[in-house]
Amino acid sequence: MLNKLEEWKSKKLKIFGLPTYSPKQNIIEILWKFIKYEWIEVGDTRKLE
């Protein structure tokens, strides 16, 4: 892996890390947040027994 990093740097490529969990960049997380807080009312859920 280090050899590849050095090779990429020699080619003037920019290398940056991404977070493993980034809900602000994940479209489905934005949708779930909308559904959870905007679309579903508090009383709409029920227990499964």
Contacts in CASP RR format, 6 or more apart in sequence:
PFRMAT RR
TARGET T0000
AUTHOR 0000-0000-0000
METHOD contacts of the structure
MODEL  1
MLNKLEEWKSKKLKIFGLPTYSPKQNIIEILWKFIKYEWIEVGDTRKLE
5 15 0 8 1.000
8 15 0 8 1.000
9 15 0 8 1.000
23 29 0 8 1.000
23 30 0 8 1.000
23 33 0 8 1.000
24 30 0 8 1.000
END
